[in-house]
C-alpha cells in the first residue's frame, strides 16, 4: 500500500488522535473502534490486517497498553513512504493520544483529590464505569469481527463467554485464564 500524505493529513491524524485521547477513559484501547473507522474505513491508511496486527502485537509485548497506537502510527508512516515517515507516524500518533489526556488527567486528578468528598465528583466516578465497559465491549467486537463469520468461530465466542463468566463470578487470576486459552489454541481447539 502506498499513500501520499500531505502536511494537512498528518495534522488531521494528530487532531483525530488528540480528540480520541480525551475519550480514552478506560485506556487507549477503548478508542480502537473509532481508530478503526478513521484509519481503515474512512482514510484507507491501514488494512484490516495491519490494524488488528498492531493491537495483537502490542498486547503480546511487555509494556504499556498504549503501544498499539505507536504501531498504528508506524504502519501509517510505512504505507506513506518508508522508515522516516514511519518514525513521523509514531511521533504524531503518540503525541496525539498522550498529550491531551495526560495534561487533563494531571490537572483534574489534583482537583478531584482535593474535592473528593463533593457529590459531583463521586457521581462522576460512578457514572464513568458503564461507559468504560461499553467502550471495551465495542473494542472486543471490532477485534472479533476481523476473524470473519461469527457463526463459524463459535468456539472462540464460547470461550469468550466462559471466560467472562469466570472473571465475573470468581477470583481466578487472569494469567490462569490466559494460559488456558493459550493451551486451547496450541491444541487447535479454538
Secondary structure as the mmCIF struct_conf table of DSSP 4:
data_model
#
loop_
_struct_conf.conf_type_id
_struct_conf.id
_struct_conf.beg_label_comp_id
_struct_conf.beg_label_asym_id
_struct_conf.beg_label_seq_id
_struct_conf.end_label_comp_id
_struct_conf.end_label_asym_id
_struct_conf.end_label_seq_id
HELX_RH_AL_P HELX_RH_AL_P1 UNK A 7 UNK A 21
TURN_TY1_P TURN_TY1_P1 UNK A 22 UNK A 23
TURN_TY1_P TURN_TY1_P2 UNK A 25 UNK A 26
HELX_RH_3T_P HELX_RH_3T_P1 UNK A 28 UNK A 31
HELX_RH_AL_P HELX_RH_AL_P2 UNK A 32 UNK A 36
HELX_RH_PI_P HELX_RH_PI_P1 UNK A 37 UNK A 42
BEND BEND1 UNK A 43 UNK A 43
BEND BEND2 UNK A 46 UNK A 46
HELX_RH_AL_P HELX_RH_AL_P3 UNK A 48 UNK A 60
BEND BEND3 UNK A 61 UNK A 63
TURN_TY1_P TURN_TY1_P3 UNK A 65 UNK A 66
HELX_RH_AL_P HELX_RH_AL_P4 UNK A 67 UNK A 80
TURN_TY1_P TURN_TY1_P4 UNK A 81 UNK A 81
BEND BEND4 UNK A 82 UNK A 82
HELX_RH_AL_P HELX_RH_AL_P5 UNK A 83 UNK A 114
TURN_TY1_P TURN_TY1_P5 UNK A 115 UNK A 117
BEND BEND5 UNK A 118 UNK A 118
HELX_RH_AL_P HELX_RH_AL_P6 UNK A 119 UNK A 145
TURN_TY1_P TURN_TY1_P6 UNK A 146 UNK A 147
BEND BEND6 UNK A 148 UNK A 148
TURN_TY1_P TURN_TY1_P7 UNK A 150 UNK A 153
HELX_RH_AL_P HELX_RH_AL_P7 UNK A 154 UNK A 169
BEND BEND7 UNK A 170 UNK A 170
HELX_RH_AL_P HELX_RH_AL_P8 UNK A 174 UNK A 186
TURN_TY1_P TURN_TY1_P8 UNK A 187 UNK A 188
#
